[in-house]
Amino acid sequence: MARVYNFSAGPSCLPEEVLQECAAEMMDYNGTGQSVMEMSHRSKAYEPIIQDAEAMVRKLMNVPENYKVLFVQGGGSTQFAMVAQNLGIRNKKAAYIETGVWAKKAAAEAKHLGVAVDVIASSKDKNYSYIPKVEKVEGDYDYVYICFNNTIMGTHYEYIPETGSIPLVADLSSCILSEEIDVSKFGLIFAGAQKNLAPAGVTLVIVREDLIPEPEACLPGTPTMSMYKTHADNDSMYNTPPCYTIYVLGKVLHWIEKKGGAAGIHRLNVEKAKYLYDFLDSSDFYHATTEVGSRSLMNVPFLTKYSDHDGSEAALAKEKEINDKFVKAAAAAGLVNLKGHRLVGGMRASIYNAMTLDGVKALVAFMKKFAEEN
Ligand SMILES: *Cc1c(COP(=O)(O)O)cnc(C)c1O
């Protein structure tokens, strides 16, 4: 079976070179006679794998010395709680910028844990199709929270809010290592790996050391596994880490390095995204749902002209029919997982690091043909 172009929002496509390397090493990793899946995480063969993965994160993201790089489990969603439990501890008050589902879920989790949440800006007024401009944040907040790339809405910050001495926390799940980023501007960054770095199972956390509290300083009831200190003090080996996922992550990081690191991969991502947005902006059949100046390079939701309607039942049915037809015909042409999220409708193409320019060109060629026929 031929491989398809996979536009899934997550888990998502991985570089073919990486998959081939994994396949080649499946039965016998490095002369051990075992797969990495079968190895003790405390073995001589495994230790260099996790150490190399951390070293590569530090190298590619230029992580300053005074930051810890942690590999934890529980996905991005567990970080919504851990951020509050570990950072929302002084004034038990935090500022959130509301840019869609993931930012809202993070704020709800903080509230649930007893942290007072101030929503200091929101783009709810236009269905989260843009990133609000927040020049400067002041106040007695324990942290300021942003979702840097909004996977569902297709928006991305083109600036970093100035928060002075208040730590800035950012969810980079869907844009990690898609661009260069100045880690020193953030107190904490986290990213579930399954969008841009690896299969599901590991979450990367990069946290400034002075923000890691002692166990007794965390919010009451914080489990040991939810304390950053537990993972920081044990080199992410307090318990069994997701060994195989970290192994693949390391390979993906070496692949990114070969593409020219964060800067190199960013140039490729700009080229791919521009190709798609330019087509959307010039089309009278399709349009992007996001505002210029807030557009994600990774997630591109788009609608057809059948989505601009009066809300009548007939028009809604026609819109649904066209969307379904698009997704089905695209899949038959080897372009899969293009169904839009129900909150935006239409279609969504996720074009993460591992999606090739050829894949984007194939998508645009299909879209042109579909527009002519419909
Ligand atoms: C997917 C996603 C999450 C949730 O990640 P899980 O690992 O499924 O918990 C959180 N934030 C963003 C921006 C995401 O794209």
The ligand as an SDF file (V2000), in Angstrom:
LIG
                    3D

 15 15  0  0  0  0  0  0  0  0999 V2000
   -3.5920   18.5960   21.1880 C   0  0  0  0  0  0  0  0  0  0  0  0
   -3.4090   19.7730   22.0630 C   0  0  0  0  0  0  0  0  0  0  0  0
   -3.5230   19.6880   23.4640 C   0  0  0  0  0  0  0  0  0  0  0  0
   -3.9410   18.4260   24.1750 C   0  0  0  0  0  0  0  0  0  0  0  0
   -2.9410   17.5150   24.1570 O   0  0  0  0  0  0  0  0  0  0  0  0
   -3.1450   16.0590   24.7790 P   0  0  0  0  0  0  0  0  0  0  0  0
   -1.7440   15.5270   24.6890 O   0  0  0  0  0  0  0  0  0  0  0  0
   -4.1080   15.3310   23.9190 O   0  0  0  0  0  0  0  0  0  0  0  0
   -3.6030   16.2070   26.1740 O   0  0  0  0  0  0  0  0  0  0  0  0
   -3.2710   20.8110   24.2060 C   0  0  0  0  0  0  0  0  0  0  0  0
   -2.9350   21.9790   23.6320 N   0  0  0  0  0  0  0  0  0  0  0  0
   -2.8300   22.0960   22.2840 C   0  0  0  0  0  0  0  0  0  0  0  0
   -2.4640   23.4090   21.6970 C   0  0  0  0  0  0  0  0  0  0  0  0
   -3.0670   20.9990   21.4700 C   0  0  0  0  0  0  0  0  0  0  0  0
   -2.9540   21.1200   20.1390 O   0  0  0  0  0  0  0  0  0  0  0  0
  1  2  1  0
  2  3  1  0
  2 14  2  0
  3  4  1  0
  3 10  2  0
  4  5  1  0
  5  6  1  0
  6  7  2  0
  6  8  1  0
  6  9  1  0
 10 11  1  0
 11 12  2  0
 12 13  1  0
 12 14  1  0
 14 15  1  0
M  END
$$$$
